[in-house]
Amino acid sequence: MKKLDSLNRLVRHDTWASIIGMLYLALIVNLLLVVACLPLVALLMTTDPVRSWPLLALAAPLAAPGLAAAFRAFREHHAGGLGPIRAFVTGLRETWRRALVIGAAVTVVVVVLLVDVRMLSATPAAVFTVPLLAVLVVLAAAMGLLSLVAIAEVPTARLRDVLRASVYLGLQRWYLTAVSLAALAAQAAVFATAPALGLGLTASAALYLAWTNSRFTLRPVLDLDEAVAA
């Protein structure tokens, strides 16, 4: 009986420790994300996105290193490695160059496609071209998300391998990609209506779900990429 009571206390202790650890991870990641993505966050909170979209397009790539660092923090927490702050800083230091390249590439593609949508929306061909361009926007966003998760998991992987794997596996496991993008879209909606709630509470939850799905999507190549030198 005493052994059973001790086991129950140990289980309760481990459960509470896990919950507190997740809450600490979420709060730290949210705080560091705001700092890392401050230019974009400031523009979103102080300007009208419809009018300031050129500035938003310039600031968007600067947020990519922060996202990659957040994914690294999730990875370290899952593996029982570095604490959230050290993991975030380490991820930022190891991936910021590649994350900037990925963020800039995705931003350029999305901006060009959205400009095309605006230009073609009033033409007779809009019924065919606009849906196609919208799909390409979604694919670009999915590729960017998977690529950031990939470099957070394997910082030494070659960028071209990361992009190729992200496109192929993102399409092959489209259902997981769709869930990840839906979670991020929901987070964007929360931020638009309640910025404090979005930045302080829900951002890390949405990103953690996207990271989990993306990591599972990339599982077939993660072990291979670990052996690939930069």
N, C-alpha and C positions, 0 to 999 in steps of 0.2 A: 504493500500500500504506500509506504514511504517512497519507494522507487517510482511509483506511478505519479505521486504528487510532485516529485522532483522533476520528472519528465514533463509534466504539464506546465510547471513553472518555466522550465527551459524553453518549451515551445512558445509560451506567451512572451517570454523575453526576446526570443529570436524574431517573433512576429512584430513586436513593437519596435525593435531595433531596425528591422527592414522598412517599416513604415516611416520611421523618423529619418532614416537614410534617404529614402525616396523624396520626402518633403524637403530635406536639406538640399539634395541634388536639384530639385525643381526650382527652389528659391535662388540658389546660387547661379544656375544656368540662366534664369530669367534676368537677373541683375547684370551678369556679364554680357549677355546678349544685347541688352539696352546700351551698354557702354560701347561694345564692339560695333553696333549698328547705329550709333548715334546720329550720323548725318542723315541717313534715310528716315529714322524715326522722327527726327526734328522736322524734316520736310513734310512728312505725312501728317504731323500734328499741327503744323502752323500754316500750311498752304492748301489750296484747292488742287487736288491731283489732276483734275481736268485741265487746269491752266498751267500747272507747274510740272507737267510730265517730262519736259526735257531735263529739268534738274533732277527729277526722280530717276530718270534713265541713267544720269551720270552717277548718282549716289547708290543705285541698286547693286552694282558689282562690289562696292565697298562692304556690303553686308554679307557677301559670300564667305569670307574667312571666319566671321563669327558663327555662321551656321555650321561650317566644317568643325570648328572648335567645340561647338555644342555636341555634335555627333561623337567627337572624340571623348568628351566627358561621359556621355552615355555608355560608350564602349568600355571605358575604364571602370565605371561603376558596375557594369554587368560582369566584368572579369575580376572584380575585386582588386583592382590596381590602384592607380593614383586617386587622390581625393578630387572633388569637383573643380576646385580652383586651380590646382596644379595641372590637372588633365586639360582643362580649358586653355590655359596658357601654353602648355606643351603643344596641344593641337594647333593653336594659332601660330606658334613659331614654326612648326613643321609643315604646315599646309597653306600658309597665306598666299604664297606666290601662285600655286596651282589653283587655289580657290578663286583668286582674282581673275585668272585667265578664264576659268569656267564661268564665273559670274558675268564677265564682260562679254563672252561669246553668246551666252544665253540671252543677255539683255539686248544685244545687237539684233539677234535673230527675232526675238519677240517684238521689238520696236518696229523693225522692217515689216514684219507680218501684220502688225496692227495698223500701220500706216497704209498698207495695201488693202486691208479690210475697209478702212475709212474711205479710201479712194474708189474702191470697186462696189461699195454697198449701194450706190445709186445707179449702177449700170444694169443692163438686162442680164449680164452674166453672173450677177450677185448670187442667184439661187444655187449656183454650182461652186463658185470660187470662194465665197465667204465661209461656208461650212468646211471646205478643204483647208483654208487658211487657219480657221479656228482649231482644227485638229492638229495642224502643225505647231500652233502655239502651245497646245497641251503637251505634245511630244517634246518640244524644246524644254518646257518646264520640268517634265519627267526626267529627261536626260540630265538636266542640271542637278536635280535632287539626288539621283542615283550616283552621279559623278562625285558630288560632295561627300556622300556617305562612303563611297569607295576610297577616296583619298584619306578620309578620317580613319578607315579601317587599315589601309595599307599605304602609308605615305610614300613608300618607295616605288610604287607601281608607275609604269610609264603612262603618261597622260593619254596618248593615243589608244592604248589598251583599255584604259578606264572609259573613255568615250565610246569606244566600239562595244565594250561589254554592256555599258549602260543602255545604249540604243537597242541592242539585240535582246537582252534580258528584260528590259522594260516593256518591250512589245510582247515577248514570249509570256511573261507573267503580268499581263496588263491589268488583271483584276486587283493585284496587290498595289500596283502603281496607281490605279484609280482610287483605292481607299486612301492612300497617302495624300494624293492631291486633294481629295475631298476633305480630309482632316485639315490641311493647310488652308483650303478655301474657307472652311468654317472658322478657323482662327482669324483669317483676314476679316471676316464678317464681325466677329467679336471685337476685334481691334477697332473697326470702323464705328461701332456703336458704343463701345465702352473701352477706351484705350487703356485705362488703368487696370481693368480686369484682364485685358488681353496681354499686357506687358507683365503684369505682376503674378498672374496665376496660370493662365491657359496656354501660354506660348510653349513652355517646355513640355506640356502634356501632348500638344499637337505634334511637336517635333519628335518626341519620343516614339509616338505611334508611327510617324513617317520613317524614322530610323529603323524601327523594328521590322517594318514591312520591306524597306529597301535592303536591309541586311539579309533578310531571307531571300529576296529576289537575287541578290548578288552572290549567294552562297556557292553556286557552281564554280565561280572564278576566284573567290577570295583566297583559297589555299594556293591556287596557281600563282596569283599575283604576288603573294608574299615572297615568292622566290625570284621575282623579276626586279632587277636593279633599276634605279632611275637612269 
